C-alpha cells in the first residue's frame, strides 16, 4: 500500500498552518505566560522573526530534501531494502512500526544536539528564545535542518519506510511539535493523561528551562515513550516559574534575524536582564 505523495513538505505545511492558526488564537485568548500582555508589537516582531526562519527552513527542505526522501523510500521499497521490508507485517502494523522507529531516530538526533558541542552551536538558537510560544516550533537554525534532513535519508532506507508512512509521521510530528511549544496550559489531569502518549506543553516547557539539568531532559518530539525508556523524563511541580532561554544568548543582538543566524559562530554575551515590560 503506497500512496503517490510526491510533495511531503506541502502536506506538512498545510497541516502546520491549520494547527498554527488555532494555537495562535488560543495563545491570544488565554496565554499561559503573559509575555506580550502589554506589547502586541513585540509579539508581532517575535512572530515574524521565528516564522521567517521557519519559511527559510521550509524552502530548504522543499528544494533539497523532499524529493530525495521520497526517492529513498521508493528505492527501499523497490529493492526490498530495510528492516521493515523484511518483515511480513500487515499494512497498519508496518506503519505503526515505521512511526515508532522514525520517532526513535528523532529522539536520538535531538539528544545528540544537546550532547555534541558542534551540534549544540546550531541547536541553541532554538533554545535561546526567552518567550517560547507556538512560533518557537519553527525556530531552528538552517544548518541544523540541513544536517538532520541529510541524515534522515539513510534512516528512511534502513527502516524501510513507505512514502505515505513518512508523510503520516511528518503530519503528526508537525502538529504535536507546535502544540507542545505553544504558550498554553492544559488542566493538570488532562496534561497528565495526554503525556502518557505524547509530549505535552507542561512536559516541553521543562525542556526549554534555563536550568541545564532541565534543558537536558524531555528530548522526545512526538511520543513521550522514549524519555521514559531512556530515563530522560522530567517534570516541574511549578511550571509557571520556569524561565526560558539560554544564559548568554537572550540579549537583543541574539534575537534579531542576523544574530539568530550567526548563533553558531558568535560568542555568548553577559545576560543583563532588563525589566520585562512585556509581562503584566
N, C-alpha and C positions, 0 to 999 in steps of 0.2 A: 504493500500500500504506500505509494509515493505520490505526493501531490505536486503539481507544477507551480512552485513558488519561487520564481527567479529573483524577486526583489525583497529579500528579507528585511532590509532596513526600512523600506517603505511601510511594511506591515507594522514593524515595531514603532515607527514614528506616529502612525495613525493612532494606535493604542495608547502610546505615551502621551499624545496630545489630549486625548479624552480624559485620561487619569489626571494629567497635569492641570487641566482646566477645573476639574472637580475639586482637586486638593487646594488649588489657589483660592477657590471660592470658600472652602472650608476654613483655610487659614485666615481669610479676611473676616469671616463671620465669627469664628471662635478660636483665636490663636492660643497656643499653649504658652509660649513666651511672648510678651508684648514688646518685641524688639522694635517694631516700627509704629507703635501706637500714636506717636506724635510726629512722625516723619515719613509721610507717604512718599515723598520724593526720594528719600534714602532707600525705601523699599523698592521703588521703581528702578533705581540705579543698580541695586543689588540683583534684581531680577534680570535686567538687561545684560549685565556682565556675565552672570552664570549661564544664561540661555545662549549668549553669543558663543561661549566656549562649547556648549552642547551642540550648537549648529555646526561649528567647525569640526567637531568630532564626528557628527553625523555625516558630513560631507566626506571626511577622510575614510570612514568605513564604507560608504556607498561607492566611492570611486576606486578604492583599493582592495576591499576585502569581501564585500557581499557576494560578488560573483565567484571569487576564489573559494569561499566557504561552500557555496552551492556546488561548484565543480568537484571539490574534495569529497563532499558527501555522495555525489553521484558516482565518482570513481570508486569510492569504498564499496558502494552497493554493487556496482557492475563487476568488481573484482572479488566480491565476497571477502573483503578485507576488513578486519576489525573484530573486536571481541564479540559484539552482539550479533554480527552476521554469522558467526559460527554456532550460534545457539538457536534451536528451533522454537522460538518464542511466539506466542500469539501477538497480534499487532499492537494492542494496547499495553501488554506486558513489556514488549520491546520498547515502546515509547516511554513508559514509566522508568525502565532501567536506563534509557538514554538521558532522561531528565535528571535522574539521581546522579549519574556519572558526570554529566556536564556541570551540575551544581557542585559536586565534589571538587572538580577541577577549579571552579570559580573560587571556592573556599581556599584551596591550596595557593592559588595565584594571589589572592588578597592577603593571605598570611605572609607570603613571600615579600610582598610590598612593604610590610612592616618590619621584616627581619633582615632584609638585604639593603644595606645603606644606599647603593646606587639606585635601586628601585624606589626607596623611600624619598629620594630627592624629587621624584616626579609625583609620587602619591601624596606628599604633604600639601600640595596645592589644594587637593580635595579637603583635607582636614583643617586647613588654615582659615576656613570660613567661620567667623565668630558668630554668625547669625544663621545657623543651619535651618533651612526650610526645604520645601519640595524642589526649588531650583538647584539646591546643592547636589541633588542627584545627577545633575548634568555637568557638574564642575570637576572634570577630570582632565589632567594635562594631556594634550595630544600625543606626547611621547609615550605616556603610559598606555593610551588607547592603541597606538601603533604596535607596541610590543605585545600587548595582550591579544590583539587581533591576529597577529602573525603566529603566535604560539597556539592559538586555537586551531589552526589548520591541521597539525599533526594530531591534536586531541580528537578532532572530528573523525579523522581516519582511524585512529587506534580504537576508539569506542565503537565505530561502525554505526554512526548516526545517520538516519534518513533526513533528507532536507526538510520535510514537514515537521519532524521532531525538533530540529534545530529552531525552526520558525516558532513552534509552540513554546519552547523554552525561552526564546527571546521575548515573546509576548508576556509570559508570566514574570520573567525577571524584570522587565521594564516597569511593569505595574507595581510590583512589590517594592522595588528599589525606590520609586517615587513615594510610595505610601510610607515606608519607614523613615524616610528623610523629612517628611512633611512636619511643619510646625503645628502639630495637632496632638491631642491626647484622647485616649480611649478610657472608658470606665475600667477600673482596675480588674474586675472579674473578666471582662471581655478581652483585655490585653493579655491577661494570663492564659485564657483559653486559646487564643489565636497563636500565641508564641509556642505552644506545643508543636505547631506545624510550620509556621512561617515567622520571619523576622518582623517584629512589631516596632512602633515608634519608641516605646519605653526601652526596649532592648537596644535599639540602634543609637539612641541618644547617649547611652553609656560609651559606645564606641567612639563618639566624637568628643568625649571629655578631654579637657586639658591635662588631666592626670594620666601619666603614661601607662600605668598598670591597667587603667580602664580603656585607654585607646588601644592597647594591645590585648583586646578581647572582642568577642562577638564579631568574628570575621565573616560569617556566612551572609550571603546576599538574598537567598530565597528561602531555603528550608533551614529551620533552626536546629535540625538534627545534628549537623556537623559540629557545631560548637559544643554540644553535649557529648558527642562521641570523642572529640579530641580535647575535651576539658578546657575550652576557652570561653565558656559561658559565664557571664557576669551580669548582675543586676544592681541597681542602686535603690535603696529604700526611699531616697529623696530626689527623684529626677528633676524636680523644679530647681534644685540647687546646682545642677550641672552647668559648668561654664564651657563653652565651645571654643575651639581653635587650637593652635599650636603655639606654644611660647616662642616668641621671636619672629612670628610670621603673621601677626594680626595688624601690624601698622598699616597706615593708609597706602603706602607705596607697594605693599604686597597684595592689596585688594583691588587695585586698578588692573585693567587687562594687560598692559605691558609687564607689570610686576608679577602678575599671576603666571604669565607665560615664561618669565625669566626665573621662576622659583627654583628650578634645578641647578642653576648656576649662580644664584645670589647667596649672600651670607645673611643670617638672621640679624634682626635689629633688636635693640633693647625695647622690651614692651613697656611703654609708659602709657597706661590705660587712662584716657581722659574720662570724665563723667559721661555715661552713656545716655545721651539725650533722646535716644530712640525708645527708651523704656518709660513706663509710667512712673 
